[in-house]
Amino acid sequence: VLLFIGVFFVLAWRLNAAYWKDIK
């Protein structure tokens, strides 16, 4: 379960970074 949360967190972080990069 902890591994799944870690992968989800990294995936969300990457999507968030790409989102902000797209905005700017």
mmCIF entry with sequence, helices, sheets and N, C-alpha, C, O atoms, coordinates in Angstrom:
data_MODEL
# 
_entry.id   MODEL 
# 
_entity.id                         1 
_entity.type                       polymer 
_entity.pdbx_number_of_molecules   1 
# 
_entity_poly.entity_id                      1 
_entity_poly.type                           'polypeptide(L)' 
_entity_poly.nstd_linkage                   no 
_entity_poly.nstd_monomer                   no 
_entity_poly.pdbx_seq_one_letter_code       VLLFIGVFFVLAWRLNAAYWKDIK 
_entity_poly.pdbx_seq_one_letter_code_can   VLLFIGVFFVLAWRLNAAYWKDIK 
_entity_poly.pdbx_strand_id                 A 
# 
loop_
_entity_poly_seq.entity_id 
_entity_poly_seq.num 
_entity_poly_seq.mon_id 
_entity_poly_seq.hetero 
1 1  VAL n 
1 2  LEU n 
1 3  LEU n 
1 4  PHE n 
1 5  ILE n 
1 6  GLY n 
1 7  VAL n 
1 8  PHE n 
1 9  PHE n 
1 10 VAL n 
1 11 LEU n 
1 12 ALA n 
1 13 TRP n 
1 14 ARG n 
1 15 LEU n 
1 16 ASN n 
1 17 ALA n 
1 18 ALA n 
1 19 TYR n 
1 20 TRP n 
1 21 LYS n 
1 22 ASP n 
1 23 ILE n 
1 24 LYS n 
# 
_struct_asym.id          A 
_struct_asym.entity_id   1 
# 
_struct_conf.conf_type_id            HELX_P 
_struct_conf.id                      HELX_P1 
_struct_conf.pdbx_PDB_helix_id       AA1 
_struct_conf.beg_label_comp_id       LEU 
_struct_conf.beg_label_asym_id       A 
_struct_conf.beg_label_seq_id        2 
_struct_conf.pdbx_beg_PDB_ins_code   ? 
_struct_conf.end_label_comp_id       ILE 
_struct_conf.end_label_asym_id       A 
_struct_conf.end_label_seq_id        23 
_struct_conf.pdbx_end_PDB_ins_code   ? 
_struct_conf.beg_auth_comp_id        LEU 
_struct_conf.beg_auth_asym_id        A 
_struct_conf.beg_auth_seq_id         2 
_struct_conf.end_auth_comp_id        ILE 
_struct_conf.end_auth_asym_id        A 
_struct_conf.end_auth_seq_id         23 
_struct_conf.pdbx_PDB_helix_class    1 
_struct_conf.details                 ? 
_struct_conf.pdbx_PDB_helix_length   22 
# 
_struct_conf_type.id          HELX_P 
_struct_conf_type.criteria    ? 
_struct_conf_type.reference   ? 
# 
loop_
_atom_site.group_PDB 
_atom_site.id 
_atom_site.type_symbol 
_atom_site.label_atom_id 
_atom_site.label_alt_id 
_atom_site.label_comp_id 
_atom_site.label_asym_id 
_atom_site.label_entity_id 
_atom_site.label_seq_id 
_atom_site.pdbx_PDB_ins_code 
_atom_site.Cartn_x 
_atom_site.Cartn_y 
_atom_site.Cartn_z 
_atom_site.occupancy 
_atom_site.B_iso_or_equiv 
_atom_site.pdbx_formal_charge 
_atom_site.auth_seq_id 
_atom_site.auth_comp_id 
_atom_site.auth_asym_id 
_atom_site.auth_atom_id 
_atom_site.pdbx_PDB_model_num 
ATOM 1  N N  . VAL A 1 1  ? 0.846 -1.208 0.000   1.00 0.00 ? 1  VAL A N  1 
ATOM 2  C CA . VAL A 1 1  ? 0.000 0.000  0.000   1.00 0.00 ? 1  VAL A CA 1 
ATOM 3  C C  . VAL A 1 1  ? 0.875 1.248  0.000   1.00 0.00 ? 1  VAL A C  1 
ATOM 4  O O  . VAL A 1 1  ? 0.609 2.202  -0.731  1.00 0.00 ? 1  VAL A O  1 
ATOM 5  N N  . LEU A 1 2  ? 1.915 1.235  0.822   1.00 0.00 ? 2  LEU A N  1 
ATOM 6  C CA . LEU A 1 2  ? 2.803 2.398  0.912   1.00 0.00 ? 2  LEU A CA 1 
ATOM 7  C C  . LEU A 1 2  ? 3.463 2.674  -0.435  1.00 0.00 ? 2  LEU A C  1 
ATOM 8  O O  . LEU A 1 2  ? 3.640 3.828  -0.824  1.00 0.00 ? 2  LEU A O  1 
ATOM 9  N N  . LEU A 1 3  ? 3.826 1.607  -1.143  1.00 0.00 ? 3  LEU A N  1 
ATOM 10 C CA . LEU A 1 3  ? 4.464 1.763  -2.453  1.00 0.00 ? 3  LEU A CA 1 
ATOM 11 C C  . LEU A 1 3  ? 3.488 2.407  -3.437  1.00 0.00 ? 3  LEU A C  1 
ATOM 12 O O  . LEU A 1 3  ? 3.863 3.273  -4.228  1.00 0.00 ? 3  LEU A O  1 
ATOM 13 N N  . PHE A 1 4  ? 2.230 1.967  -3.371  1.00 0.00 ? 4  PHE A N  1 
ATOM 14 C CA . PHE A 1 4  ? 1.203 2.510  -4.260  1.00 0.00 ? 4  PHE A CA 1 
ATOM 15 C C  . PHE A 1 4  ? 1.018 4.005  -4.018  1.00 0.00 ? 4  PHE A C  1 
ATOM 16 O O  . PHE A 1 4  ? 0.895 4.785  -4.962  1.00 0.00 ? 4  PHE A O  1 
ATOM 17 N N  . ILE A 1 5  ? 0.999 4.395  -2.747  1.00 0.00 ? 5  ILE A N  1 
ATOM 18 C CA . ILE A 1 5  ? 0.851 5.811  -2.391  1.00 0.00 ? 5  ILE A CA 1 
ATOM 19 C C  . ILE A 1 5  ? 2.048 6.599  -2.906  1.00 0.00 ? 5  ILE A C  1 
ATOM 20 O O  . ILE A 1 5  ? 1.895 7.718  -3.396  1.00 0.00 ? 5  ILE A O  1 
ATOM 21 N N  . GLY A 1 6  ? 3.232 6.020  -2.795  1.00 0.00 ? 6  GLY A N  1 
ATOM 22 C CA . GLY A 1 6  ? 4.450 6.692  -3.250  1.00 0.00 ? 6  GLY A CA 1 
ATOM 23 C C  . GLY A 1 6  ? 4.409 6.925  -4.751  1.00 0.00 ? 6  GLY A C  1 
ATOM 24 O O  . GLY A 1 6  ? 4.741 8.011  -5.225  1.00 0.00 ? 6  GLY A O  1 
ATOM 25 N N  . VAL A 1 7  ? 4.000 5.906  -5.501  1.00 0.00 ? 7  VAL A N  1 
ATOM 26 C CA . VAL A 1 7  ? 3.908 6.021  -6.960  1.00 0.00 ? 7  VAL A CA 1 
ATOM 27 C C  . VAL A 1 7  ? 2.853 7.056  -7.335  1.00 0.00 ? 7  VAL A C  1 
ATOM 28 O O  . VAL A 1 7  ? 3.065 7.867  -8.237  1.00 0.00 ? 7  VAL A O  1 
ATOM 29 N N  . PHE A 1 8  ? 1.720 7.027  -6.643  1.00 0.00 ? 8  PHE A N  1 
ATOM 30 C CA . PHE A 1 8  ? 0.642 7.977  -6.920  1.00 0.00 ? 8  PHE A CA 1 
ATOM 31 C C  . PHE A 1 8  ? 1.099 9.404  -6.645  1.00 0.00 ? 8  PHE A C  1 
ATOM 32 O O  . PHE A 1 8  ? 0.780 10.320 -7.403  1.00 0.00 ? 8  PHE A O  1 
ATOM 33 N N  . PHE A 1 9  ? 1.854 9.592  -5.550  1.00 0.00 ? 9  PHE A N  1 
ATOM 34 C CA . PHE A 1 9  ? 2.353 10.914 -5.183  1.00 0.00 ? 9  PHE A CA 1 
ATOM 35 C C  . PHE A 1 9  ? 3.310 11.449 -6.242  1.00 0.00 ? 9  PHE A C  1 
ATOM 36 O O  . PHE A 1 9  ? 3.233 12.616 -6.627  1.00 0.00 ? 9  PHE A O  1 
ATOM 37 N N  . VAL A 1 10 ? 4.212 10.590 -6.707  1.00 0.00 ? 10 VAL A N  1 
ATOM 38 C CA . VAL A 1 10 ? 5.178 10.996 -7.737  1.00 0.00 ? 10 VAL A CA 1 
ATOM 39 C C  . VAL A 1 10 ? 4.448 11.338 -9.038  1.00 0.00 ? 10 VAL A C  1 
ATOM 40 O O  . VAL A 1 10 ? 4.774 12.322 -9.702  1.00 0.00 ? 10 VAL A O  1 
ATOM 41 N N  . LEU A 1 11 ? 3.457 10.512 -9.393  1.00 0.00 ? 11 LEU A N  1 
ATOM 42 C CA . LEU A 1 11 ? 2.708 10.744 -10.623 1.00 0.00 ? 11 LEU A CA 1 
ATOM 43 C C  . LEU A 1 11 ? 1.948 12.069 -10.537 1.00 0.00 ? 11 LEU A C  1 
ATOM 44 O O  . LEU A 1 11 ? 1.935 12.849 -11.489 1.00 0.00 ? 11 LEU A O  1 
ATOM 45 N N  . ALA A 1 12 ? 1.319 12.314 -9.394  1.00 0.00 ? 12 ALA A N  1 
ATOM 46 C CA . ALA A 1 12 ? 0.567 13.559 -9.198  1.00 0.00 ? 12 ALA A CA 1 
ATOM 47 C C  . ALA A 1 12 ? 1.517 14.756 -9.236  1.00 0.00 ? 12 ALA A C  1 
ATOM 48 O O  . ALA A 1 12 ? 1.179 15.811 -9.772  1.00 0.00 ? 12 ALA A O  1 
ATOM 49 N N  . TRP A 1 13 ? 2.724 14.579 -8.654  1.00 0.00 ? 13 TRP A N  1 
ATOM 50 C CA . TRP A 1 13 ? 3.704 15.670 -8.630  1.00 0.00 ? 13 TRP A CA 1 
ATOM 51 C C  . TRP A 1 13 ? 4.154 16.016 -10.051 1.00 0.00 ? 13 TRP A C  1 
ATOM 52 O O  . TRP A 1 13 ? 4.295 17.187 -10.404 1.00 0.00 ? 13 TRP A O  1 
ATOM 53 N N  . ARG A 1 14 ? 4.376 14.982 -10.851 1.00 0.00 ? 14 ARG A N  1 
ATOM 54 C CA . ARG A 1 14 ? 4.802 15.207 -12.235 1.00 0.00 ? 14 ARG A CA 1 
ATOM 55 C C  . ARG A 1 14 ? 3.707 15.916 -13.028 1.00 0.00 ? 14 ARG A C  1 
ATOM 56 O O  . ARG A 1 14 ? 3.988 16.838 -13.794 1.00 0.00 ? 14 ARG A O  1 
ATOM 57 N N  . LEU A 1 15 ? 2.463 15.486 -12.844 1.00 0.00 ? 15 LEU A N  1 
ATOM 58 C CA . LEU A 1 15 ? 1.345 16.105 -13.551 1.00 0.00 ? 15 LEU A CA 1 
ATOM 59 C C  . LEU A 1 15 ? 1.182 17.547 -13.110 1.00 0.00 ? 15 LEU A C  1 
ATOM 60 O O  . LEU A 1 15 ? 0.897 18.419 -13.931 1.00 0.00 ? 15 LEU A O  1 
ATOM 61 N N  . ASN A 1 16 ? 1.360 17.807 -11.817 1.00 0.00 ? 16 ASN A N  1 
ATOM 62 C CA . ASN A 1 16 ? 1.231 19.156 -11.279 1.00 0.00 ? 16 ASN A CA 1 
ATOM 63 C C  . ASN A 1 16 ? 2.333 20.053 -11.843 1.00 0.00 ? 16 ASN A C  1 
ATOM 64 O O  . ASN A 1 16 ? 2.081 21.201 -12.210 1.00 0.00 ? 16 ASN A O  1 
ATOM 65 N N  . ALA A 1 17 ? 3.552 19.524 -11.908 1.00 0.00 ? 17 ALA A N  1 
ATOM 66 C CA . ALA A 1 17 ? 4.683 20.297 -12.427 1.00 0.00 ? 17 ALA A CA 1 
ATOM 67 C C  . ALA A 1 17 ? 4.446 20.625 -13.906 1.00 0.00 ? 17 ALA A C  1 
ATOM 68 O O  . ALA A 1 17 ? 4.703 21.746 -14.346 1.00 0.00 ? 17 ALA A O  1 
ATOM 69 N N  . ALA A 1 18 ? 3.959 19.653 -14.660 1.00 0.00 ? 18 ALA A N  1 
ATOM 70 C CA . ALA A 1 18 ? 3.691 19.867 -16.081 1.00 0.00 ? 18 ALA A CA 1 
ATOM 71 C C  . ALA A 1 18 ? 2.563 20.876 -16.250 1.00 0.00 ? 18 ALA A C  1 
ATOM 72 O O  . ALA A 1 18 ? 2.580 21.689 -17.174 1.00 0.00 ? 18 ALA A O  1 
ATOM 73 N N  . TYR A 1 19 ? 1.586 20.818 -15.353 1.00 0.00 ? 19 TYR A N  1 
ATOM 74 C CA . TYR A 1 19 ? 0.449 21.742 -15.412 1.00 0.00 ? 19 TYR A CA 1 
ATOM 75 C C  . TYR A 1 19 ? 0.906 23.181 -15.208 1.00 0.00 ? 19 TYR A C  1 
ATOM 76 O O  . TYR A 1 19 ? 0.542 24.073 -15.975 1.00 0.00 ? 19 TYR A O  1 
ATOM 77 N N  . TRP A 1 20 ? 1.714 23.399 -14.156 1.00 0.00 ? 20 TRP A N  1 
ATOM 78 C CA . TRP A 1 20 ? 2.198 24.753 -13.885 1.00 0.00 ? 20 TRP A CA 1 
ATOM 79 C C  . TRP A 1 20 ? 3.132 25.229 -14.991 1.00 0.00 ? 20 TRP A C  1 
ATOM 80 O O  . TRP A 1 20 ? 3.139 26.410 -15.339 1.00 0.00 ? 20 TRP A O  1 
ATOM 81 N N  . LYS A 1 21 ? 3.923 24.302 -15.544 1.00 0.00 ? 21 LYS A N  1 
ATOM 82 C CA . LYS A 1 21 ? 4.838 24.659 -16.626 1.00 0.00 ? 21 LYS A CA 1 
ATOM 83 C C  . LYS A 1 21 ? 4.035 25.086 -17.856 1.00 0.00 ? 21 LYS A C  1 
ATOM 84 O O  . LYS A 1 21 ? 4.441 25.988 -18.589 1.00 0.00 ? 21 LYS A O  1 
ATOM 85 N N  . ASP A 1 22 ? 2.895 24.432 -18.073 1.00 0.00 ? 22 ASP A N  1 
ATOM 86 C CA . ASP A 1 22 ? 2.057 24.749 -19.213 1.00 0.00 ? 22 ASP A CA 1 
ATOM 87 C C  . ASP A 1 22 ? 1.406 26.124 -19.015 1.00 0.00 ? 22 ASP A C  1 
ATOM 88 O O  . ASP A 1 22 ? 1.222 26.873 -19.974 1.00 0.00 ? 22 ASP A O  1 
ATOM 89 N N  . ILE A 1 23 ? 1.062 26.446 -17.773 1.00 0.00 ? 23 ILE A N  1 
ATOM 90 C CA . ILE A 1 23 ? 0.441 27.736 -17.463 1.00 0.00 ? 23 ILE A CA 1 
ATOM 91 C C  . ILE A 1 23 ? 1.431 28.866 -17.742 1.00 0.00 ? 23 ILE A C  1 
ATOM 92 O O  . ILE A 1 23 ? 1.108 29.834 -18.430 1.00 0.00 ? 23 ILE A O  1 
ATOM 93 N N  . LYS A 1 24 ? 2.643 28.726 -17.196 1.00 0.00 ? 24 LYS A N  1 
ATOM 94 C CA . LYS A 1 24 ? 3.660 29.749 -17.382 1.00 0.00 ? 24 LYS A CA 1 
ATOM 95 C C  . LYS A 1 24 ? 4.210 29.684 -18.810 1.00 0.00 ? 24 LYS A C  1 
ATOM 96 O O  . LYS A 1 24 ? 5.085 30.471 -19.171 1.00 0.00 ? 24 LYS A O  1 
# 
